[in-house]
């Protein structure tokens, strides 16, 4: 374990060192907080030495301690349909009992109604866990992102309706809206109501700028009407790994005879993020850039790096980190190795190589893709499809529980 020693349980962890690289850097948990205790157990079990294991457990408990919210290092949460489904699957007996109770209370409930009720409960439990951070920070931190149904990416009215419902239930629920033209307009509308938003399914510079401009317009409307913005925030997500993983990116590179190494790929999402970050700062946008869907790699000299995190350390940004990425940091870095890299440029030769590929060049150009085409961008299509499938799977689970309790076949 590279992040601590047996010298004492107060040993600083890599994640704590990361959070200190800039006053405005925020570390968020990219999963449901409901799985956090189990994750601590599973992660600690990888450490053989009892003393080092005790240090690691103490470090991980410090990162998120609902009983001591002012000291939390993890100060926010992002969830999505696959992560919510995962939270249920990791504790299925508990959820079977809860869902079955809802069915017994309303035997005529539809699978769609039960799905939304179940999803809202997952969101509610997570939001409650971060309520202390929300209140102790003066409503600046402690937000949990709850996503609108990913199957209605082009229905602005329905997405706004769902968003209002999510935030009304818990004020620290930040509404996750998609980076389609319709979703971005929904962000403007929710912002004008003082409702916090997180743009998701956003991969390319044109989307990231469109979101910031929509928030700017929504804020102008809210301020003109005297809307209370005390519980408002805006973050705009760049899904780095999903941008890099798109099949079309690699297909185009292969057709041009360009070999994309693992290192090249990890620079690709980083390059788009860094350019957007610079433009956000120059233009004074009130949205904050959020890096998500980070990937491990590359491996250099036999050692695993996490470039996505390293390259953005020191920024006035949000880093929402998957459990596996946290593990990669904990087991491959020492706290003293973590320093600011946010202002360092992407290597010129790598950028030149990437710009030869239309997929990357369009994503790196502020005007490379028209808003009408956001919905059909390969990364949007692939990610939206996986999110929609997870939503359908959760609905399917609800249908099975209805059938188990009532004997009623549910289509």
FIBA-430735 format. One record per residue (C-alpha): residue number from 1; chain; x, y, z. Coordinates in steps of 0.1 Angstrom, whole numbers. Layout:
+-----+-----+-------+-------+-------+
: seq : mol :    xx :    yy :    zz :
+-----+-----+-------+-------+-------+
: NUM :   A :     X :     Y :     Z :
...
+-----+-----+-------+-------+-------+
***
This chain:
+-----+-----+-------+-------+-------+
: seq : mol :    xx :    yy :    zz :
+-----+-----+-------+-------+-------+
:   1 :   A :     0 :     0 :     0 :
:   2 :   A :    16 :    32 :   -12 :
:   3 :   A :    -6 :    57 :     6 :
:   4 :   A :     3 :    50 :    43 :
:   5 :   A :    25 :    33 :    68 :
:   6 :   A :    22 :    17 :   102 :
:   7 :   A :    34 :    49 :   119 :
:   8 :   A :    -1 :    60 :   129 :
:   9 :   A :   -37 :    61 :   119 :
:  10 :   A :   -35 :    98 :   112 :
:  11 :   A :   -12 :    92 :    82 :
:  12 :   A :   -23 :   113 :    53 :
:  13 :   A :   -38 :    94 :    24 :
:  14 :   A :   -33 :   101 :   -13 :
:  15 :   A :   -69 :   113 :   -16 :
:  16 :   A :   -64 :   138 :    12 :
:  17 :   A :   -32 :   150 :    -5 :
:  18 :   A :   -52 :   154 :   -37 :
:  19 :   A :   -79 :   175 :   -21 :
:  20 :   A :   -52 :   199 :    -8 :
:  21 :   A :   -36 :   206 :   -42 :
:  22 :   A :   -60 :   236 :   -47 :
:  23 :   A :   -85 :   254 :   -24 :
:  24 :   A :  -113 :   249 :   -50 :
:  25 :   A :  -106 :   212 :   -58 :
:  26 :   A :  -134 :   190 :   -47 :
:  27 :   A :  -133 :   152 :   -45 :
:  28 :   A :  -167 :   135 :   -51 :
:  29 :   A :  -177 :    98 :   -49 :
:  30 :   A :  -187 :    84 :   -83 :
:  31 :   A :  -212 :    58 :   -70 :
:  32 :   A :  -240 :    55 :   -46 :
:  33 :   A :  -228 :    63 :   -10 :
:  34 :   A :  -248 :    32 :     1 :
:  35 :   A :  -220 :    10 :   -11 :
:  36 :   A :  -192 :    30 :     7 :
:  37 :   A :  -190 :     9 :    39 :
:  38 :   A :  -188 :   -24 :    19 :
:  39 :   A :  -162 :    -9 :    -3 :
:  40 :   A :  -140 :     0 :    27 :
:  41 :   A :  -142 :   -37 :    38 :
:  42 :   A :  -133 :   -50 :     3 :
:  43 :   A :  -105 :   -25 :    -2 :
:  44 :   A :   -89 :   -31 :    32 :
:  45 :   A :   -90 :   -69 :    26 :
:  46 :   A :   -64 :   -64 :    -1 :
:  47 :   A :   -38 :   -54 :    25 :
:  48 :   A :   -21 :   -83 :    42 :
:  49 :   A :    -3 :   -65 :    70 :
:  50 :   A :   -27 :   -58 :    99 :
:  51 :   A :   -11 :   -25 :   109 :
:  52 :   A :   -12 :   -11 :    73 :
:  53 :   A :   -48 :   -24 :    70 :
:  54 :   A :   -57 :    -5 :   101 :
:  55 :   A :   -42 :    27 :    87 :
:  56 :   A :   -60 :    23 :    54 :
:  57 :   A :   -94 :    17 :    71 :
:  58 :   A :   -89 :    48 :    93 :
:  59 :   A :   -80 :    69 :    61 :
:  60 :   A :  -111 :    57 :    42 :
:  61 :   A :  -134 :    63 :    71 :
:  62 :   A :  -120 :    99 :    73 :
:  63 :   A :  -128 :   105 :    37 :
:  64 :   A :  -165 :   101 :    43 :
:  65 :   A :  -178 :   102 :    79 :
:  66 :   A :  -215 :   112 :    81 :
:  67 :   A :  -210 :   118 :   119 :
:  68 :   A :  -183 :   144 :   112 :
:  69 :   A :  -195 :   162 :    80 :
:  70 :   A :  -172 :   193 :    85 :
:  71 :   A :  -142 :   170 :    81 :
:  72 :   A :  -154 :   151 :    50 :
:  73 :   A :  -128 :   149 :    22 :
:  74 :   A :  -154 :   135 :    -1 :
:  75 :   A :  -178 :   164 :    -4 :
:  76 :   A :  -203 :   153 :   -31 :
:  77 :   A :  -217 :   124 :   -50 :
:  78 :   A :  -225 :   115 :   -86 :
:  79 :   A :  -249 :    87 :   -94 :
:  80 :   A :  -264 :    74 :  -126 :
:  81 :   A :  -288 :    45 :  -135 :
:  82 :   A :  -261 :    18 :  -137 :
:  83 :   A :  -246 :    29 :  -103 :
:  84 :   A :  -281 :    30 :   -87 :
:  85 :   A :  -288 :    -5 :  -100 :
:  86 :   A :  -255 :   -16 :   -86 :
:  87 :   A :  -264 :    -3 :   -52 :
:  88 :   A :  -296 :   -24 :   -52 :
:  89 :   A :  -278 :   -55 :   -65 :
:  90 :   A :  -251 :   -52 :   -38 :
:  91 :   A :  -278 :   -53 :   -10 :
:  92 :   A :  -306 :   -71 :   -27 :
:  93 :   A :  -323 :   -88 :     3 :
:  94 :   A :  -327 :   -54 :    19 :
:  95 :   A :  -341 :   -39 :   -14 :
:  96 :   A :  -363 :   -69 :   -21 :
:  97 :   A :  -380 :   -63 :    13 :
:  98 :   A :  -384 :   -26 :     8 :
:  99 :   A :  -398 :   -30 :   -27 :
: 100 :   A :  -421 :   -57 :   -17 :
: 101 :   A :  -435 :   -35 :    11 :
: 102 :   A :  -443 :    -8 :   -15 :
: 103 :   A :  -461 :   -34 :   -36 :
: 104 :   A :  -482 :   -47 :    -7 :
: 105 :   A :  -491 :   -11 :     2 :
: 106 :   A :  -503 :    -6 :   -34 :
: 107 :   A :  -510 :   -39 :   -52 :
: 108 :   A :  -520 :   -21 :   -84 :
: 109 :   A :  -487 :    -2 :   -87 :
: 110 :   A :  -472 :    -3 :  -122 :
: 111 :   A :  -436 :   -12 :  -129 :
: 112 :   A :  -430 :    24 :  -141 :
: 113 :   A :  -443 :    38 :  -108 :
: 114 :   A :  -424 :    13 :   -88 :
: 115 :   A :  -392 :    20 :  -107 :
: 116 :   A :  -394 :    58 :  -100 :
: 117 :   A :  -403 :    52 :   -64 :
: 118 :   A :  -374 :    28 :   -59 :
: 119 :   A :  -350 :    51 :   -78 :
: 120 :   A :  -361 :    81 :   -56 :
: 121 :   A :  -355 :    61 :   -25 :
: 122 :   A :  -319 :    53 :   -36 :
: 123 :   A :  -314 :    90 :   -43 :
: 124 :   A :  -330 :   100 :   -10 :
: 125 :   A :  -309 :    77 :    11 :
: 126 :   A :  -277 :    90 :    -5 :
: 127 :   A :  -288 :   127 :    -2 :
: 128 :   A :  -296 :   122 :    35 :
: 129 :   A :  -261 :   108 :    41 :
: 130 :   A :  -246 :   141 :    27 :
: 131 :   A :  -271 :   164 :    43 :
: 132 :   A :  -247 :   173 :    70 :
: 133 :   A :  -220 :   183 :    45 :
: 134 :   A :  -247 :   204 :    27 :
: 135 :   A :  -257 :   223 :    58 :
: 136 :   A :  -223 :   227 :    74 :
: 137 :   A :  -209 :   242 :    42 :
: 138 :   A :  -237 :   268 :    38 :
: 139 :   A :  -252 :   248 :     9 :
: 140 :   A :  -220 :   250 :   -12 :
: 141 :   A :  -211 :   213 :    -9 :
: 142 :   A :  -228 :   180 :    -1 :
: 143 :   A :  -248 :   177 :   -33 :
: 144 :   A :  -258 :   143 :   -47 :
: 145 :   A :  -265 :   142 :   -85 :
: 146 :   A :  -298 :   124 :   -93 :
: 147 :   A :  -304 :   118 :  -130 :
: 148 :   A :  -336 :   122 :  -150 :
: 149 :   A :  -348 :    92 :  -170 :
: 150 :   A :  -321 :    87 :  -198 :
: 151 :   A :  -348 :    75 :  -221 :
: 152 :   A :  -363 :   109 :  -226 :
: 153 :   A :  -333 :   128 :  -238 :
: 154 :   A :  -353 :   149 :  -262 :
: 155 :   A :  -383 :   158 :  -241 :
: 156 :   A :  -374 :   190 :  -223 :
: 157 :   A :  -407 :   194 :  -205 :
: 158 :   A :  -406 :   159 :  -190 :
: 159 :   A :  -369 :   162 :  -180 :
: 160 :   A :  -376 :   195 :  -163 :
: 161 :   A :  -407 :   180 :  -145 :
: 162 :   A :  -386 :   151 :  -132 :
: 163 :   A :  -358 :   175 :  -122 :
: 164 :   A :  -381 :   196 :  -102 :
: 165 :   A :  -394 :   165 :   -84 :
: 166 :   A :  -360 :   153 :   -76 :
: 167 :   A :  -348 :   186 :   -61 :
: 168 :   A :  -381 :   192 :   -43 :
: 169 :   A :  -377 :   160 :   -23 :
: 170 :   A :  -342 :   169 :   -12 :
: 171 :   A :  -327 :   203 :   -18 :
: 172 :   A :  -292 :   189 :   -19 :
: 173 :   A :  -301 :   168 :   -50 :
: 174 :   A :  -284 :   183 :   -80 :
: 175 :   A :  -304 :   174 :  -111 :
: 176 :   A :  -284 :   155 :  -138 :
: 177 :   A :  -295 :   166 :  -172 :
: 178 :   A :  -282 :   153 :  -205 :
: 179 :   A :  -260 :   173 :  -229 :
: 180 :   A :  -285 :   171 :  -257 :
: 181 :   A :  -299 :   203 :  -272 :
: 182 :   A :  -331 :   197 :  -253 :
: 183 :   A :  -314 :   188 :  -221 :
: 184 :   A :  -292 :   219 :  -222 :
: 185 :   A :  -323 :   240 :  -226 :
: 186 :   A :  -337 :   222 :  -196 :
: 187 :   A :  -306 :   232 :  -177 :
: 188 :   A :  -314 :   269 :  -185 :
: 189 :   A :  -349 :   265 :  -173 :
: 190 :   A :  -340 :   248 :  -140 :
: 191 :   A :  -313 :   273 :  -134 :
: 192 :   A :  -338 :   301 :  -138 :
: 193 :   A :  -358 :   284 :  -110 :
: 194 :   A :  -327 :   282 :   -87 :
: 195 :   A :  -324 :   244 :   -90 :
: 196 :   A :  -289 :   231 :   -91 :
: 197 :   A :  -279 :   211 :  -122 :
: 198 :   A :  -252 :   187 :  -134 :
: 199 :   A :  -248 :   183 :  -171 :
: 200 :   A :  -241 :   147 :  -181 :
: 201 :   A :  -236 :   129 :  -213 :
: 202 :   A :  -212 :   157 :  -222 :
: 203 :   A :  -180 :   148 :  -240 :
: 204 :   A :  -170 :   176 :  -264 :
: 205 :   A :  -161 :   212 :  -262 :
: 206 :   A :  -192 :   224 :  -280 :
: 207 :   A :  -214 :   208 :  -254 :
: 208 :   A :  -193 :   220 :  -225 :
: 209 :   A :  -195 :   256 :  -237 :
: 210 :   A :  -233 :   253 :  -246 :
: 211 :   A :  -240 :   242 :  -211 :
: 212 :   A :  -221 :   271 :  -196 :
: 213 :   A :  -239 :   296 :  -218 :
: 214 :   A :  -273 :   280 :  -209 :
: 215 :   A :  -264 :   284 :  -172 :
: 216 :   A :  -254 :   320 :  -178 :
: 217 :   A :  -287 :   327 :  -195 :
: 218 :   A :  -307 :   309 :  -167 :
: 219 :   A :  -288 :   329 :  -140 :
: 220 :   A :  -296 :   362 :  -157 :
: 221 :   A :  -333 :   353 :  -157 :
: 222 :   A :  -332 :   341 :  -121 :
: 223 :   A :  -315 :   373 :  -109 :
: 224 :   A :  -339 :   395 :  -128 :
: 225 :   A :  -368 :   378 :  -111 :
: 226 :   A :  -351 :   378 :   -76 :
: 227 :   A :  -350 :   340 :   -74 :
: 228 :   A :  -333 :   325 :   -43 :
: 229 :   A :  -300 :   311 :   -55 :
: 230 :   A :  -286 :   302 :   -20 :
: 231 :   A :  -291 :   265 :   -27 :
: 232 :   A :  -280 :   266 :   -63 :
: 233 :   A :  -249 :   252 :   -80 :
: 234 :   A :  -239 :   242 :  -115 :
: 235 :   A :  -213 :   217 :  -125 :
: 236 :   A :  -206 :   205 :  -161 :
: 237 :   A :  -194 :   170 :  -165 :
: 238 :   A :  -167 :   159 :  -190 :
: 239 :   A :  -169 :   121 :  -193 :
: 240 :   A :  -132 :   116 :  -201 :
: 241 :   A :  -130 :    78 :  -204 :
: 242 :   A :  -163 :    74 :  -222 :
: 243 :   A :  -151 :   100 :  -248 :
: 244 :   A :  -119 :    81 :  -252 :
: 245 :   A :  -135 :    47 :  -253 :
: 246 :   A :  -159 :    54 :  -282 :
: 247 :   A :  -156 :    28 :  -309 :
: 248 :   A :  -158 :    56 :  -336 :
: 249 :   A :  -126 :    72 :  -323 :
: 250 :   A :  -106 :    40 :  -327 :
: 251 :   A :  -122 :    32 :  -360 :
: 252 :   A :  -113 :    65 :  -375 :
: 253 :   A :   -77 :    63 :  -362 :
: 254 :   A :   -73 :    28 :  -377 :
: 255 :   A :   -87 :    40 :  -410 :
: 256 :   A :   -61 :    67 :  -411 :
: 257 :   A :   -33 :    43 :  -401 :
: 258 :   A :   -28 :    61 :  -368 :
: 259 :   A :   -20 :    39 :  -338 :
: 260 :   A :   -36 :    52 :  -306 :
: 261 :   A :   -16 :    40 :  -276 :
: 262 :   A :   -31 :    39 :  -241 :
: 263 :   A :   -12 :    70 :  -233 :
: 264 :   A :   -26 :    88 :  -264 :
: 265 :   A :   -61 :    79 :  -253 :
: 266 :   A :   -57 :    92 :  -218 :
: 267 :   A :   -44 :   125 :  -231 :
: 268 :   A :   -74 :   128 :  -254 :
: 269 :   A :  -101 :   134 :  -228 :
: 270 :   A :   -76 :   153 :  -207 :
: 271 :   A :   -69 :   177 :  -236 :
: 272 :   A :  -106 :   185 :  -241 :
: 273 :   A :  -111 :   190 :  -204 :
: 274 :   A :   -81 :   213 :  -200 :
: 275 :   A :   -92 :   235 :  -229 :
: 276 :   A :  -127 :   238 :  -216 :
: 277 :   A :  -114 :   246 :  -181 :
: 278 :   A :   -92 :   274 :  -195 :
: 279 :   A :  -122 :   289 :  -214 :
: 280 :   A :  -145 :   286 :  -184 :
: 281 :   A :  -119 :   307 :  -164 :
: 282 :   A :  -113 :   332 :  -191 :
: 283 :   A :  -150 :   339 :  -197 :
: 284 :   A :  -160 :   339 :  -160 :
: 285 :   A :  -186 :   312 :  -163 :
: 286 :   A :  -203 :   303 :  -130 :
: 287 :   A :  -204 :   266 :  -137 :
: 288 :   A :  -177 :   244 :  -124 :
: 289 :   A :  -160 :   218 :  -145 :
: 290 :   A :  -164 :   182 :  -133 :
: 291 :   A :  -142 :   153 :  -145 :
: 292 :   A :  -160 :   119 :  -145 :
: 293 :   A :  -157 :    84 :  -160 :
: 294 :   A :  -119 :    85 :  -153 :
: 295 :   A :   -99 :    55 :  -163 :
: 296 :   A :   -67 :    40 :  -149 :
: 297 :   A :   -36 :    42 :  -171 :
: 298 :   A :   -13 :    43 :  -187 :
: 299 :   A :    12 :    19 :  -173 :
: 300 :   A :    47 :    34 :  -174 :
: 301 :   A :    78 :    14 :  -164 :
: 302 :   A :    57 :   -13 :  -149 :
: 303 :   A :    38 :    12 :  -127 :
: 304 :   A :     1 :    20 :  -131 :
: 305 :   A :    -6 :    57 :  -134 :
: 306 :   A :   -39 :    75 :  -132 :
: 307 :   A :   -33 :   103 :  -157 :
: 308 :   A :   -68 :   116 :  -156 :
: 309 :   A :   -64 :   125 :  -119 :
: 310 :   A :   -28 :   135 :  -120 :
: 311 :   A :   -32 :   159 :  -150 :
: 312 :   A :   -62 :   177 :  -133 :
: 313 :   A :   -48 :   179 :   -98 :
: 314 :   A :   -45 :   215 :   -86 :
: 315 :   A :   -75 :   228 :  -105 :
: 316 :   A :  -106 :   246 :   -94 :
: 317 :   A :  -125 :   216 :  -104 :
: 318 :   A :  -146 :   186 :   -92 :
: 319 :   A :  -130 :   152 :   -96 :
: 320 :   A :  -157 :   125 :   -91 :
: 321 :   A :  -139 :    93 :   -87 :
: 322 :   A :  -150 :    57 :   -92 :
: 323 :   A :  -141 :    32 :   -64 :
: 324 :   A :  -116 :    14 :   -87 :
: 325 :   A :   -98 :    47 :   -95 :
: 326 :   A :   -96 :    55 :   -58 :
: 327 :   A :   -81 :    21 :   -53 :
: 328 :   A :   -56 :    27 :   -81 :
: 329 :   A :   -45 :    60 :   -64 :
: 330 :   A :   -43 :    44 :   -29 :
: 331 :   A :   -22 :    14 :   -40 :
: 332 :   A :     1 :    31 :   -66 :
: 333 :   A :     9 :    66 :   -52 :
: 334 :   A :    24 :    82 :   -22 :
: 335 :   A :     9 :   114 :    -8 :
: 336 :   A :    41 :   134 :   -15 :
: 337 :   A :    39 :   125 :   -52 :
: 338 :   A :     6 :   143 :   -56 :
: 339 :   A :    10 :   179 :   -69 :
: 340 :   A :    -6 :   204 :   -92 :
: 341 :   A :    -5 :   197 :  -130 :
: 342 :   A :   -36 :   216 :  -141 :
: 343 :   A :   -16 :   243 :  -159 :
: 344 :   A :     7 :   219 :  -177 :
: 345 :   A :     0 :   215 :  -214 :
: 346 :   A :    -8 :   183 :  -233 :
: 347 :   A :    24 :   172 :  -251 :
: 348 :   A :    25 :   190 :  -285 :
: 349 :   A :    33 :   159 :  -304 :
: 350 :   A :     4 :   140 :  -289 :
: 351 :   A :   -20 :   168 :  -296 :
: 352 :   A :    -8 :   171 :  -332 :
: 353 :   A :   -14 :   133 :  -336 :
: 354 :   A :   -49 :   135 :  -321 :
: 355 :   A :   -60 :   164 :  -342 :
: 356 :   A :   -55 :   143 :  -373 :
: 357 :   A :   -85 :   123 :  -363 :
: 358 :   A :  -118 :   140 :  -371 :
: 359 :   A :  -135 :   125 :  -340 :
: 360 :   A :  -111 :   143 :  -317 :
: 361 :   A :  -107 :   174 :  -338 :
: 362 :   A :  -144 :   181 :  -338 :
: 363 :   A :  -146 :   175 :  -300 :
: 364 :   A :  -117 :   199 :  -295 :
: 365 :   A :  -131 :   227 :  -316 :
: 366 :   A :  -157 :   249 :  -299 :
: 367 :   A :  -177 :   250 :  -331 :
: 368 :   A :  -170 :   215 :  -342 :
: 369 :   A :  -204 :   201 :  -336 :
: 370 :   A :  -238 :   218 :  -339 :
: 371 :   A :  -262 :   215 :  -309 :
: 372 :   A :  -287 :   196 :  -332 :
: 373 :   A :  -260 :   169 :  -336 :
: 374 :   A :  -252 :   165 :  -299 :
: 375 :   A :  -277 :   137 :  -296 :
: 376 :   A :  -260 :   116 :  -324 :
: 377 :   A :  -224 :   120 :  -312 :
: 378 :   A :  -210 :    85 :  -309 :
: 379 :   A :  -201 :    88 :  -272 :
: 380 :   A :  -236 :   102 :  -264 :
: 381 :   A :  -252 :    73 :  -283 :
: 382 :   A :  -231 :    46 :  -266 :
: 383 :   A :  -234 :    61 :  -231 :
: 384 :   A :  -271 :    69 :  -234 :
: 385 :   A :  -278 :    33 :  -246 :
: 386 :   A :  -260 :    18 :  -216 :
: 387 :   A :  -279 :    42 :  -192 :
: 388 :   A :  -312 :    34 :  -208 :
: 389 :   A :  -305 :    -3 :  -205 :
: 390 :   A :  -297 :     0 :  -168 :
: 391 :   A :  -330 :    19 :  -164 :
: 392 :   A :  -349 :    -8 :  -182 :
: 393 :   A :  -331 :   -34 :  -160 :
: 394 :   A :  -343 :   -16 :  -129 :
: 395 :   A :  -378 :   -15 :  -142 :
: 396 :   A :  -375 :   -52 :  -150 :
: 397 :   A :  -365 :   -59 :  -114 :
: 398 :   A :  -395 :   -40 :  -102 :
: 399 :   A :  -418 :   -60 :  -125 :
: 400 :   A :  -404 :   -92 :  -111 :
: 401 :   A :  -411 :   -80 :   -75 :
: 402 :   A :  -446 :   -71 :   -84 :
: 403 :   A :  -452 :  -105 :   -99 :
: 404 :   A :  -436 :  -122 :   -68 :
: 405 :   A :  -458 :  -103 :   -44 :
: 406 :   A :  -491 :  -102 :   -63 :
: 407 :   A :  -489 :  -130 :   -88 :
: 408 :   A :  -498 :  -104 :  -114 :
: 409 :   A :  -479 :  -107 :  -147 :
: 410 :   A :  -463 :   -74 :  -156 :
: 411 :   A :  -454 :   -66 :  -192 :
+-----+-----+-------+-------+-------+
***
